[in-house]
Amino acid sequence: MMIPACRLADLPRGEAHRLDIDPPVSVFHTDDGELFAIDDTCTHQDASLADGWLEGCEVECPLHASKFDLRTGAVDAPPAKLPVRTHEVVVEDGMIHVRISTEAPNLPPCIAARLAGGPA
């Protein structure tokens, strides 16, 4: 499924744009001009990665400082242990679109329970 995110001109380098879908996805525009999309929720606890610190091709979770590689989703700093899901980014006519991955997301237990219809 392809979802429109925002206009490229509206996402400055070094910033992120959060898509409020379930589960949320964020598009990151690196200082080098690359675009990446990953699941927005840290796999350790319920924290928005769009609110984190972007450095190169990594984003640092604002809650406990786990770092995620925007290219692969891999985590390289604890306390998170599971990677985030990555998504394809397509730019057409100045508009950023995200093709949502069909892989299952790695979500913290509180979010996974809410999405499954259980207690959060």
C-alpha positions as CSV (number, residue, x, y, z in Angstrom):
1,M,0.0,0.0,0.0
2,M,1.4,3.4,-1.0
3,I,0.6,6.4,1.3
4,P,1.2,10.1,0.5
5,A,3.4,11.6,3.3
6,C,4.1,15.2,2.5
7,R,5.7,17.5,-0.2
8,L,9.4,17.2,-0.4
9,A,9.7,21.0,-0.2
10,D,7.9,20.8,3.2
11,L,10.4,18.4,4.8
12,P,13.7,20.2,5.5
13,R,16.9,18.3,5.7
14,G,17.6,17.0,9.2
15,E,13.8,16.7,10.0
16,A,11.2,14.0,10.2
17,H,7.5,13.8,9.3
18,R,5.2,11.5,11.2
19,L,2.3,9.7,9.5
20,D,-0.5,9.1,11.9
21,I,-1.5,5.6,10.8
22,D,-1.6,2.3,12.8
23,P,1.2,1.7,13.5
24,P,2.7,5.2,12.9
25,V,5.5,5.6,10.3
26,S,8.0,8.5,10.0
27,V,9.8,9.8,7.0
28,F,13.3,11.2,7.7
29,H,15.2,13.6,5.5
30,T,18.9,13.4,6.3
31,D,21.4,16.2,6.1
32,D,22.8,14.5,3.0
33,G,19.4,14.7,1.3
34,E,18.4,11.0,1.6
35,L,14.9,10.0,2.5
36,F,14.1,7.0,4.7
37,A,10.9,5.7,6.2
38,I,10.6,3.5,9.3
39,D,8.0,2.6,11.9
40,D,7.9,5.5,14.2
41,T,7.6,3.6,17.5
42,C,10.7,2.5,19.4
43,T,10.7,-1.3,19.8
44,H,11.6,-0.9,23.5
45,Q,8.8,1.4,24.7
46,D,6.2,3.7,23.3
47,A,8.3,6.7,22.1
48,S,8.1,8.5,18.8
49,L,11.3,8.2,16.8
50,A,10.3,11.3,14.9
51,D,10.9,13.2,18.1
52,G,14.4,11.7,18.4
53,W,17.8,13.0,17.2
54,L,18.8,12.4,13.6
55,E,22.5,12.0,13.0
56,G,23.7,10.7,9.6
57,C,21.6,7.6,8.8
58,E,20.7,6.9,12.5
59,V,17.9,8.2,14.7
60,E,18.3,8.1,18.5
61,C,15.2,7.4,20.5
62,P,14.3,10.3,22.8
63,L,13.3,8.1,25.7
64,H,16.2,5.8,26.4
65,A,18.7,6.6,23.6
66,S,18.5,3.4,21.5
67,K,19.8,4.1,18.0
68,F,18.2,2.8,14.8
69,D,19.8,2.6,11.4
70,L,17.4,4.3,8.9
71,R,18.6,2.1,6.0
72,T,18.1,-1.3,7.7
73,G,16.0,-0.7,10.8
74,A,18.7,-2.4,12.9
75,V,19.2,-1.3,16.5
76,D,22.8,-0.6,17.6
77,A,22.4,0.7,21.1
78,P,20.4,-0.8,24.0
79,P,17.9,-1.0,25.7
80,A,16.0,-1.8,22.5
81,K,16.8,-5.2,21.0
82,L,14.5,-5.6,18.0
83,P,14.8,-3.6,14.8
84,V,12.2,-1.3,13.4
85,R,10.5,-2.1,10.2
86,T,11.6,-0.1,7.1
87,H,9.5,1.1,4.2
88,E,10.2,2.2,0.7
89,V,10.2,5.9,-0.1
90,V,9.1,7.1,-3.5
91,V,9.2,10.8,-4.7
92,E,6.9,11.7,-7.6
93,D,6.2,15.2,-8.8
94,G,7.6,16.6,-5.6
95,M,5.4,14.5,-3.3
96,I,6.9,11.9,-0.9
97,H,5.0,8.6,-0.8
98,V,5.7,5.7,1.5
99,R,5.1,2.1,0.4
100,I,4.2,0.3,3.6
101,S,6.1,-2.9,4.2
102,T,4.2,-6.2,4.4
103,E,6.4,-7.5,7.2
104,A,5.1,-7.7,10.7
105,P,6.2,-4.7,12.8
106,N,8.2,-5.1,16.0
107,L,6.2,-3.1,18.5
108,P,6.6,-2.7,22.2
109,P,4.0,-4.9,24.1
110,C,1.7,-2.0,25.1
111,I,1.3,-0.9,21.5
112,A,1.0,-4.5,20.1
113,A,-1.8,-5.2,22.6
114,R,-3.7,-2.1,21.7
115,L,-3.5,-2.8,18.0
116,A,-4.6,-6.4,18.7
117,G,-7.7,-5.1,20.5
118,G,-6.4,-6.0,24.0
119,P,-5.7,-3.8,27.0
120,A,-3.0,-1.2,26.4
